[in-house]
Amino acid sequence: MRPWDHPGSPSERPGVDYVERAKKLAPQIESWADQGEQERRLPEPMVAALFDAGLFRLLLPRTLNGAEVDPVTFVHVVEEIAKADGSAAWCLGQAAGCSMVSAYLKPDVAAEIFADPRALLAWGPGPDARAVAVEGGYRVTGTWSFASGCRHATWLGGYCSVYEPDGRPRRRPDGAPVGRTMLFPVESARLIDIWSVGGLRATGSDAFAVSDLFVPSERSAARDDPAERLHPGPLYCFPIGCLYASGFAAVALGIARSMLDALVDLAKDKTPRGSKRVLRDNAVIQSQVAQAEAQLRSARLFLVSSLEEIWRAVEPTGLLTLEQRVLIRLASTYAIHQAKEVADVAHHVAGATAIFTASPFDRRFRDIHAVTQQVQGRQAHFETVGQFLLGLEPDTTWL
């Protein structure tokens, strides 16, 4: 029996439509968005509702009472929540990606972290973090930032460079440095309030730090290393970065869709100063709305159809090729930037209406521009894809 093949474990979630759950929950999510802006983290009632709907466990294995949905369903769910609130959708995408580390842990360790129905893992980058190998584990010291959702997390993860007891960096046979993600309860760390930002304010993406913390070996993982993956499900052959890219693209698409829909509603009634006609009677605006609709639908279709095609190929084989990873990177980056352009059009055409915080434009405008600043929105990803398409070795670690 393989480690994850527990007798009696559910193999499916019959009758559970997570997209429909997200749609039903969206009005409540939107009603809490202003509170999240003020508190700079997701409000507790919103967090509870997302947990109750099972949306924080979208990519968690079913053996851990997770949803283990396919990437297409994941994107649809995140997009629906993003239409209501970009920060909530961002936290869902982040938590989902973090939970995929469970596939690299022994089942009993994964259960220790995720068995609680309100369990949630958060992490962020920490370039200078160190893990010194000792008997039975590591002594970990570091500070990690951009830890979206850490304010409602139960566990934290910190990627560290691994060092030998004598201070030498541990290296692989090919000379590459060894790094591992260390997992520890949130109570073991000091949370640091740094998240004073304009966009995605409610994500609570603060920093956390530990000093000389002992982490047992079994609570560490070389995520995305096929040699350490224990869960056989096809979802877990996707690198975590592929799901981050897809999920954050869905955040951008959902935000842009809400802004474009809000513009259409506004255009029916608003008469700009100095004009005798409502916005929708303006030929220039008619053209802009049409082009924005085509732009958004095209970018969304590229992302969704690519993921559908890749999932059909991966599901029976459990293998994801470099070409497929490149396609996910291209479709995700393209979706983020096309969505941003649509949002910019909607914001501009709405005129002065868009600058008021009570409008359906202001928060979303700030949020989508925060999305483009994150690593998944880098325009340099197009260079990476171009290198691959031209037969060159991609100069990046983001595939």
C-alpha positions in Angstrom: 0.0 0.0 0.0 1.3 3.4 -0.9 1.5 6.1 1.9 -1.5 8.0 0.7 -3.7 5.0 -0.1 -5.7 5.0 3.1 -8.6 2.5 3.2 -11.9 4.3 3.2 -10.5 7.6 2.1 -12.9 9.5 -0.2 -11.9 9.3 -3.8 -14.4 12.1 -4.9 -16.7 14.8 -3.6 -20.0 13.8 -5.3 -22.4 16.7 -5.6 -20.0 19.4 -4.5 -19.9 22.3 -6.9 -17.3 24.7 -5.6 -17.9 27.2 -8.3 -21.5 27.5 -7.4 -20.5 27.8 -3.7 -18.2 30.7 -4.7 -21.0 32.4 -6.6 -23.4 32.1 -3.7 -20.9 33.4 -1.3 -19.7 36.4 -3.4 -22.3 38.9 -2.3 -21.3 38.4 1.4 -17.6 38.6 0.5 -18.2 41.9 -1.2 -20.1 43.2 1.8 -17.1 42.6 4.0 -14.5 44.1 1.6 -14.5 47.6 3.1 -13.9 46.2 6.6 -11.0 44.3 5.2 -9.6 47.5 3.7 -9.7 49.1 7.1 -8.3 46.2 9.1 -5.7 45.3 6.4 -6.6 41.6 6.7 -9.6 39.5 5.9 -12.3 40.1 8.4 -13.0 37.1 10.7 -16.6 36.6 9.4 -15.3 36.4 5.9 -12.6 33.9 6.9 -15.2 31.8 8.6 -17.4 31.8 5.6 -14.6 30.8 3.3 -13.7 28.0 5.6 -17.3 26.8 5.9 -17.5 26.7 2.1 -14.3 24.6 1.9 -12.7 27.2 -0.4 -9.4 27.3 1.6 -8.9 23.6 0.8 -9.3 23.6 -2.9 -6.0 22.0 -3.7 -5.6 20.0 -0.5 -5.7 16.2 -1.0 -9.1 14.5 -0.5 -7.4 12.1 2.0 -7.0 15.2 4.2 -10.6 16.2 3.6 -9.6 18.6 0.9 -11.3 19.3 -2.4 -8.4 18.3 -4.6 -10.1 20.1 -7.6 -8.6 20.2 -11.0 -6.7 23.4 -12.1 -9.7 24.6 -14.2 -12.1 24.4 -11.4 -9.6 26.1 -9.1 -9.3 29.1 -11.6 -13.1 29.4 -11.9 -13.6 29.5 -8.1 -10.9 32.1 -7.6 -12.3 34.2 -10.4 -15.8 34.2 -8.9 -14.4 35.4 -5.5 -12.2 38.0 -7.2 -15.3 39.6 -8.8 -16.3 40.4 -5.2 -13.0 41.1 -3.6 -9.5 40.7 -4.9 -7.9 40.3 -1.5 -10.1 37.4 -0.6 -9.4 35.7 -3.9 -5.7 36.3 -3.5 -5.7 34.7 -0.1 -7.5 31.7 -1.5 -5.0 31.3 -4.3 -2.1 31.7 -1.8 -3.5 29.2 0.7 -4.2 26.7 -2.0 -0.7 26.8 -3.4 0.8 26.4 0.1 -1.4 23.4 0.8 0.1 21.5 -2.1 3.2 21.0 0.0 1.1 18.3 1.8 1.9 16.0 -1.2 5.5 16.1 -0.2 5.0 15.2 3.5 4.4 11.8 5.2 0.7 11.3 5.7 0.9 11.6 9.5 2.8 14.9 9.3 0.4 16.3 6.6 -2.5 15.3 8.9 -0.8 17.0 11.9 -0.8 20.3 9.9 -4.1 20.1 8.0 -6.4 17.8 9.9 -8.1 20.8 11.7 -10.9 22.0 9.5 -9.7 25.5 10.1 -6.0 24.7 9.3 -4.3 27.1 7.0 -0.6 27.3 5.9 1.0 30.6 4.9 4.5 31.5 3.7 6.5 34.1 1.9 10.0 34.7 0.6 13.0 35.0 2.9 16.2 35.2 0.9 18.5 35.2 3.9 16.8 32.4 5.9 19.1 29.7 7.1 18.5 26.1 8.3 21.5 24.5 10.1 21.3 20.7 10.0 21.4 19.1 13.5 20.4 15.7 14.8 16.8 15.0 14.0 16.2 18.2 12.1 17.3 21.8 11.6 17.9 25.0 13.6 16.1 27.7 11.7 16.6 31.5 11.7 15.1 33.9 9.2 12.6 36.5 8.3 10.0 36.0 5.6 7.7 38.6 4.1 4.7 38.9 1.8 3.0 36.1 3.8 -0.5 36.6 2.5 -3.1 35.3 5.0 -0.6 34.8 7.8 -3.0 36.7 10.2 -5.4 33.8 10.0 -2.9 31.0 9.5 -2.3 28.1 11.9 1.0 27.0 10.4 3.8 28.9 8.6 6.4 27.8 6.1 9.8 29.3 5.5 12.1 28.4 2.6 15.7 28.1 3.8 19.1 27.5 2.5 20.5 24.4 4.3 23.9 24.6 6.0 26.0 21.9 7.5 26.8 22.1 11.3 30.2 23.5 10.4 28.6 26.4 8.5 29.3 25.1 5.0 26.3 25.3 2.5 24.9 21.9 1.8 25.1 21.1 -1.9 23.6 18.5 -4.3 25.9 16.2 -6.3 25.7 18.6 -9.2 26.9 21.5 -6.9 23.6 23.2 -6.6 22.7 24.5 -3.2 20.2 22.6 -1.1 17.1 24.4 0.1 14.0 23.2 2.0 10.8 24.6 3.2 10.5 24.5 7.0 7.0 24.1 8.5 6.2 25.3 12.1 3.1 26.4 14.1 2.3 30.1 13.9 2.8 30.4 17.6 6.5 29.6 17.1 7.0 32.8 15.0 6.9 36.5 15.6 4.5 38.3 13.2 5.7 41.7 12.0 3.2 44.3 10.8 4.5 45.7 7.5 1.5 45.6 5.3 0.7 49.3 4.7 0.0 49.3 1.0 -2.5 50.7 -1.6 -3.7 47.5 -3.3 -4.7 44.1 -2.0 -4.7 45.7 1.5 -6.9 43.1 3.1 -4.5 40.2 2.3 -2.6 41.0 5.5 0.7 40.0 3.7 2.8 40.7 6.7 6.2 39.3 7.6 7.2 36.7 10.3 10.5 35.7 11.9 12.0 32.9 13.9 15.4 32.6 15.6 17.2 29.3 16.2 13.9 27.4 16.0 14.2 23.6 16.0 12.2 22.1 13.1 12.1 18.3 12.9 13.2 16.8 9.6 9.8 15.4 8.8 8.3 18.9 9.0 10.5 20.0 6.1 10.0 19.5 2.4 11.8 20.0 -0.9 8.6 21.1 -2.6 8.3 20.5 -6.4 11.0 17.8 -6.1 9.5 14.7 -7.8 11.8 12.5 -5.8 10.1 13.6 -2.6 6.5 13.7 -3.8 4.5 11.0 -2.0 1.0 11.7 -3.2 0.2 10.0 -6.6 -2.6 12.3 -7.6 -2.1 14.0 -11.0 -2.8 17.4 -9.5 0.4 17.2 -7.6 2.7 16.8 -10.6 2.0 20.5 -11.2 4.7 22.7 -9.7 3.2 24.9 -7.1 4.2 27.9 -9.2 1.9 26.8 -12.0 -1.1 26.9 -9.7 0.1 30.3 -8.3 0.3 31.7 -11.8 -3.1 30.4 -12.8 -4.8 31.4 -9.6 -3.4 35.0 -9.5 -4.3 35.3 -13.2 -7.9 34.4 -12.2 -7.7 37.1 -9.5 -6.9 39.7 -12.2 -9.6 38.4 -14.6 -12.2 38.5 -11.9 -11.3 42.1 -10.9 -11.4 43.3 -14.5 -14.7 41.6 -15.1 -16.3 43.4 -12.2 -14.9 46.7 -13.3 -16.0 46.3 -16.9 -19.5 45.3 -15.8 -19.7 48.2 -13.4 -18.7 50.5 -16.3 -21.6 49.2 -18.5 -24.0 49.8 -15.6 -22.7 53.3 -15.1 -22.8 54.2 -18.8 -26.5 53.7 -18.9 -27.2 56.6 -16.5 -24.2 58.9 -16.2 -24.1 62.1 -18.2 -20.6 63.6 -18.1 -20.2 67.2 -17.3 -20.5 69.3 -20.4 -22.3 66.6 -22.4 -26.0 66.2 -23.3 -25.8 62.4 -23.7 -25.2 59.5 -21.3 -21.9 57.7 -21.6 -23.3 54.7 -23.6 -24.4 57.0 -26.4 -20.8 58.0 -27.0 -19.4 56.2 -30.1 -15.8 56.2 -28.7 -17.0 54.6 -25.5 -19.0 52.1 -27.4 -15.9 51.0 -29.3 -13.8 50.9 -26.1 -16.3 48.7 -24.3 -16.5 46.3 -27.2 -12.8 46.0 -27.5 -12.4 45.6 -23.8 -14.9 42.8 -23.8 -13.1 41.0 -26.6 -9.8 41.5 -24.8 -11.0 40.1 -21.5 -12.8 37.2 -23.0 -9.9 36.2 -25.2 -7.4 36.3 -22.3 -9.7 34.3 -20.2 -10.3 31.7 -22.9 -6.6 31.3 -23.5 -6.0 30.6 -19.9 -9.0 28.2 -19.3 -8.6 26.3 -22.6 -4.9 25.9 -22.0 -5.5 24.4 -18.6 -8.3 22.2 -19.9 -6.1 20.8 -22.6 -3.1 20.3 -20.2 -5.3 18.6 -17.6 -6.8 16.2 -20.1 -3.2 15.2 -21.0 -1.9 15.0 -17.5 -4.8 13.3 -15.7 -4.1 9.8 -17.1 -0.3 10.1 -17.2 0.6 12.1 -14.1 3.3 13.8 -16.1 3.6 17.5 -16.9 6.1 18.5 -19.6 8.2 21.6 -19.8 6.2 22.7 -22.8 3.0 22.6 -20.8 4.6 24.5 -17.9 5.7 27.2 -20.4 2.1 27.4 -21.8 0.7 27.9 -18.3 3.3 30.7 -17.7 2.4 32.4 -21.0 -1.4 32.2 -20.6 -1.2 33.3 -16.9 1.0 36.3 -17.6 -1.0 37.3 -20.6 -4.2 37.1 -18.7 -2.9 39.3 -15.9 -1.7 42.1 -18.2 -4.8 42.0 -20.5 -7.0 42.2 -17.4 -5.0 45.2 -16.2 -5.5 47.0 -19.5 -9.3 46.3 -19.4 -9.4 47.6 -15.8 -7.5 50.7 -16.9 -10.1 51.4 -19.6 -13.0 50.9 -17.3 -11.4 53.2 -14.6 -10.6 56.0 -17.2 -14.0 55.9 -18.9 -15.8 56.1 -15.6 -14.3 59.5 -15.0 -14.4 61.2 -11.6 -16.8 58.5 -10.4 -13.9 56.1 -10.3 -11.9 58.0 -7.8 -14.4 57.7 -4.9 -13.7 54.9 -2.5 -17.4 54.0 -2.4 -17.4 53.4 -6.1 -17.0 49.8 -7.6 -13.8 51.0 -9.3 -11.3 52.5 -6.8 -10.5 49.4 -4.6 -10.4 47.1 -7.7 -8.2 49.5 -9.6 -5.6 49.5 -6.8 -5.9 45.8 -6.3 -5.3 44.9 -10.0 -2.2 47.1 -10.1 -0.9 45.3 -7.0 -1.4 42.0 -8.8 0.8 43.1 -11.7 3.6 44.0 -9.3 3.8 40.5 -7.8 6.3 38.0 -9.3 3.6 36.2 -11.2 2.8 39.4 -13.1 6.4 40.2 -14.3 6.5 41.0 -18.0 9.9 39.3 -18.0 8.0 36.0 -18.2 7.2 36.8 -21.8 11.0 36.8 -22.4 11.3 33.4 -20.8 8.5 32.0 -23.0 10.0 33.6 -26.1 13.3 31.9 -25.3 11.6 28.5 -25.1 9.7 29.1 -28.4 12.9 30.1 -30.2 14.7 27.0 -29.1 16.8 28.6 -26.4 17.3 27.5 -22.8 14.9 29.5 -20.7 16.9 31.8 -18.4 14.7 31.5 -15.3 13.7 29.4 -12.3 10.0 30.4 -12.7 8.9 27.4 -14.8 
